[in-house]
Amino acid sequence: MAKPILIDITRLIFRLLKGKRATGVDRVGLAYVAHYQSLYGERVRAVLSWRGRVGVLSPAESAQVFRQLLHDNQYGANVWFWRKLLLKLGSFRRPDQAYAGSVLFNTGHKGVEAPEYVATLRAMGVKPVYFVHDLIPLTYPEYCRPDEEAKHADRMTNMLTSGAALLVNSDDTKREMEAFAASKNLPVLPIQTAWLASGLDADTIGKTAASVPAEYADRPYFVALSTIEARKNHLLLLQIWRRMVEQLGEEQVPRLIIIGQRGWECEQTIDLLERAHKLKNVVVELNGVSDAQLSSLLAHARALLFPSFTEGFGMPLVEALELGVPVIASDIPVFQEIGQAIPDFADPVDGLGWYRLVLAYAQPDSPERAAQMARMQAYRPWGWPDHFQQVDAFLQQTGLLD
């Protein structure tokens, strides 16, 4: 009899209950649910975990949860449904070995730092396959919450000591994971790089407006798309825009549209957004826009600006290129990898370089922008079928999936 395939959906459920929009990490989790349920049907079972307790839902319960996540209630209301589901955690007993030998996917890092979680998976005899999104709390701890470095080190250590295999989103993440394993004198598990697909679907791309949104049609504009936090380097962009206003005058300055929710430890950026009078009429901050609104705004931008100091992947870069929008990005390894030699790159601390690129791309007959549009003809969009073709071949090769 074929063994069940288990997918830990804990992160998806808890973020939904907090009313948070799906991030790139969440989109990966949803993609794994959709892919493996379509392939294996009732063999795929949902897993919930909390403080070391791990529960596997029945086939009927799993089907209902997956339907809610993927179709009926994708980050929607129905909070009562999820709360009722979480009440079941109190009745979960320590699982026996009924699932011994089953693959268990954890695509969201959730719970892996807890020794109780790992001990329970060992007791169950499952074969965990962990998705590693980044090692930023270890490589750039200054951009994370104070307790995140130690927690992430525990996550990565537990993945290496309890996992059957690792999946990563870029070769850059793979190199960092291998370096971490070497630093801890831990063996490296079988590991597979599989780029992520964009968050855009064909319907969303097809519905992008044929013209610039009316409220932003008075001048060229650029888009910065990400959570507002220190490592995303919004501060650089705001300083550039302030300098442009001072040197060129407000009427000659392109607009900057910042799309994303406010994060943590970004007080200087927030101060500029809220209190810098010179930015009031040239910088727009948007939060909670729909996928259709986002793609429409991005589709008509002079370029996506992506000046991050570090990233595990960089979904906005992929989304922009898929929409045919030029990108000006930080010259960091992962952007060089996934950008397929198309964006213009600048050092994230080179304010003058960014200033010059923005001014060049703002011009209606910009040769720099035209050159990138020409390079974009060679761009190959990367979809979830490409991702899972690599992942499934890898898991079959390692004997984890039939």
N, C-alpha and C positions, 0 to 999 in steps of 0.2 A: 504494500500500500504506500502511495506517495506521501511523503512527510509534509506537514503544513509549512507554509512560509509566513514568517512573523514580521510585522512592521510596527515599530514603536511610534505611536502617534501622540505621545504625551506633550511634546512641545506645541504641536498644532492645537491641541485642545486648550492648553493653558493660555496661549496667546489669544485664542478666540474669546475665552472667558474674560480676558482683560480688555477686550474691545480693540485690540491692535490689528493693524492692517498686515497683510502677508508680506514678509520680507523675502529676500532672495533665498535664505535658508528654508523658509516655509514653502516656497514654490518648489524647491527640490523635494521636500517631503511629500507634497501633493503629487508631484510627478511620479514618484516611486509607488505611491498608492495606486494611481491610475494605471501605470504600466503593468505592474505585477497582478493587479486584479483582472485586467483585461486578458492577461496570458493564462492565469491559473485559477481564476474564479474563486470558488469556495475554499480552495486550498490556502488562500491568503487570509490571515487572521490579524486583527488589531490587538496591539499590546498597550497597556497603560502601566505606568510605574509611579510610585510615590514613596519617598523615604525608604527605599529598599524593597517595598512591596511591588511585585510584578504580577499583573493579571492578564491572562489571554482571554479575549472575548470569544463567545461562541460564533459559529459561522453566520447565524442569523443576525446576531448583534453586530458582528464585524461588517456585514453587508450594509446594515442600516447606517452605521457610523461612516463608512466610506461614501455612501450615497449622500449623506448630509454634508460631508466635507467637499465632495467633488461637484455636486449638482444643486441640491436643494438649499443648502445653507452655507455656501462657501464664504466664511467670515461674515455671516449675517446675524440675524436676531436669534431666535430659538435657544436662548441661553438656558432655559429650563431643561432642554434635552441634555445638554452637556453636564449640567449640575447633577441631574439624576444619574447620568452615567458615572460621574466621579464618585457618587455615593457608594458605588460598587467596590471602590478601593478598600473600604473598611471590611468587606467580606472576603477579600482575596486571602487565600491561604498560601503558604509557601508552596510553590508549584512542585509537583513531582517530576519524574523524567518522562512524562508522556510526550514531551516535545524534544526529547534527546535526538540530536542529529539534525534538527531543523535549523535553517538559516534564520537569523534575526537581524533585520536592518534597523540601525539607529542612524538616521540621517541628520539629526539636529543637535548633537552633542548633549542632549538633555539627560541628566542623571548619571552620566558616565563618570563624573568626578567622585561619586559616592561609592565607598567600598562595599556597602550593602547591596547596591545594584549589581555590581560585578559578581559578588558572591552568589547572589540569586541566579544569575545567568549560568554560572558554573554549576550550581546545584541542578539546574534544569537540563544541563548537558547540551545547550544550544550552541550554534556556531555564529557568533556575532560578526557582522560585517558593518564596520563603522565608516561613515562619510566624514572626512576631515575637510572643513571649510577654510580654516586658516590657523596660523600659530601666532597671530598678532599679539595676544597678551604676553607671549614669551619673547618675541622679537622686538616689540615696541610697547613695553608695559606702561610707558608714560602716557599713552593715549587711551588707557583702559581704567576701569574702576580699580581702586586700591587692592581689593581682594581677588581680582581676576587672574593675576599672574599665577599664584599658588594653585588656584582652582583649575586653571587650564593645564598646568603641569600635571596635576593629578589625572585630568581627563586623558591627556596624551599617553601618560604612563599606563593607565588602565586599558586604553585601547590596544597598546602594544603587548601587554601581558595577558589579555583575555580574548583578544580578537582572533578571528580566523583569517581575515583579510581586511585591507583598507582600500577605500576609494577616495580620490582627491580630485579637486576641480581644476588643477593646473600643474604643470611640471614644476613651477616655482614652489607651490605648496608641497609637492613631493620631495623636492630637495630639502626644504626646511624640516619636513618630518623625518627624513633620513638623518639629517644633522642632529635633531633632538635625540633620536634613538642612539646615535653614536655617543652623544654627550652623557647619556645615562647608562651606557654599556648594555643596551637592550637590543635583542635581535630585531631586524626589520621584517615585518610580515609581508606576504604577497601584497603588492600595491599596484593600483591601476589609476592612471590619469584619464579623466573623461570630462571634457569641457561641458559647461552648462548651456542650455538653451536660453534664449531671451524670455522675458515675461510677456512678450507680445504674441498674440495669436493672429491667424490670417484675417479673422473678422475685424479685429482691432486695427490692423495695418490697413485693411481695405476701407475703413471708415474715417481715416485721417482726412481732415478738411482739405479741399482743393486750394484754399487761400488762407492767408495768415488770419488767426483769430482777431476779430475786429478791434478789441480793446488794446491790442498790441501792434496794430498796423501802422502806427505813426512813425516808427523808427525801427531799424534792425535790432534784433535781440539775440542774446546768448542764453543757454540753459545750463544750470548746474543742478544735477539730480542726485541727491543722497541725503541721508540723515545729517543734520547739522551737528557735527562733533569735531574735535580738534584735529584728528588725523585726516579728515576730509579737506582741510586747508581752505575753507571758505574765507578765512581771514585774509589770505593773499588776494583773493578776487575782490573783496570789498575795499582793500587798500588801493588796488589798481583802479577801481571805479572812482574812488574819491579823488585820486590823483588826476584821472582823466577829466573830471568835472572842473578841477582847479586849473588845468592847463588848457582845455579846449572849450570850456563853457558847457553848461547843461544841455543846450539844444543840439550840440554836436556829438553827444555821448550815446552809444548804443545802450539799450536796456539790458539788465541782467535779471533773469527770472530764476529764483532759487526754489526748487521744488523738493520738499522733504520735511519731516517732522523734526522738532528740536530734540537734541540729545543731551549729553552731559559734558561738563567741564569745557564749556565753550563761551564763557562769560564775555570775553572781548568781542567775539563775533556777534553775540546777542546785543551788546551795547551799541555796536555800530548799526545794526539793523534797526534798533529802536530809537537811537538818539542822534545819529549823524544826519544833520539837516541836509547836507549836500547830496546824500544818497536817496533822499525821500522820493524824488520823482524819477529816478533812474534804476532803482532796485526794487523788485517785487518779490515778496516771500509768499509762497503758496503751500498749503498743507491739505491733505485729504482729497486731492484731485482723483478723478476716476481714471482707469486705464485709457479710456478713449480720449479724455481731455489731455492726459499726459502725452500720449503719442501724437496728438494734434499739435500741441505746443512744441514738442521736440522736432516734429517733421519740418517745421518752418523756421527753425533756429539757424543762425549763421554757423553755429557749431555748438556741440556739447563741450563744456569745460569740465575737466576731471583732474584737479591738481592734487590728488591724495598723496600723502607720504607713503602709505602702504595699503595694500589690498590683498585679499585671498584670491579674488577673481576679478570682479568689476563688471557687473551686469549692465549698468547704464551704457558702458562703452559698446557692448555687443548690441544693445537695443538701438543705439544711435546708428551704427553701421547698417543694421538690418533695415532701418527706415531710410537709408541713403543720406544720412546727416553727417557732415564732417565732425571730427573729434580732435580737440587739443587736449593732450593728456600728459600726466607726469611720466618722466623717463624712468620707469621702474620695470623690473624684469617681467612681471605678470602682464603688464599692459603691452610690452613689446611682444610677448608670446601670443596673446589673444587678439591683438590688433592687426595681425596678418600684414604688417609693414604698410598700413594705410594711414593712421593718424599722424599728425605732427606732434612731436614730443618736446617737452621742456622740463628742466630740472624743477622740482617743486619749491625750491628756495630762490629760483631765478626770477625775481619780480620783474626786472626789465625785459627779460625774454618773453614772459607772458604778456606784458604790456604791449610789446611790439606785435606779437601774434594776434592779440585781440583786435588791435587797430587795423592790422592788415586784413583780417577776415571780415571786418565790419564794412569794408569798401564794396560797393556793388560790383565792381569789375576785378575783385581780388585775384591776382594770379596764384597766390598761395592756396586759396580755397579751390580754385579751378584745378590746380594740380592734384589736390587730394580727391576731388570728385573724379578725376581721371583714374587715379589709383584704385578708387572704389569699384571700378568695373570688374576687378579681379576678386572682389570679396566673395567668399563662400559662406553663406549663412549656416549656422550650426544649430540643428534642431534636436529635440528629445529623441527621435529615432536614431540619430547619430550617436547620442550619448549612450543609449541603452544597447545599441549594437556592440559598442566596446565593453560595456559593463557585463552584459550577458555572456559574451564570448570569454571574458576573463573568468567569470564565475563557473562557467562550464569547464574551462581549462583546468581550474583548480579543484574541480570536483564538488563544488558547493551547491550547484544547481544542476538538475537534469535537463 
